[in-house]
């Protein structure tokens, strides 16, 4: 069962993390092999391991990502 609201909030936060890290979708894909467009679209759920990899890449933590959710 999907929680659409939660998925969309996580997508929004991941986009903010990417923008604050001053990274483009292309640059992130080349360096992590993760399609951030899919993660940030909020149209599907993403694994915790992918979210952790992106958080580390952006210099953030999973705690920051999930705080207040």
Secondary structure, 3 states (H helix, E strand, C coil): CCCHHHHHHHHHHHHHHHHHCCCCHHHHHHHHCCCHHHHHHCCCCCCHHHHHHHHHHHCCCHHHHHCCC
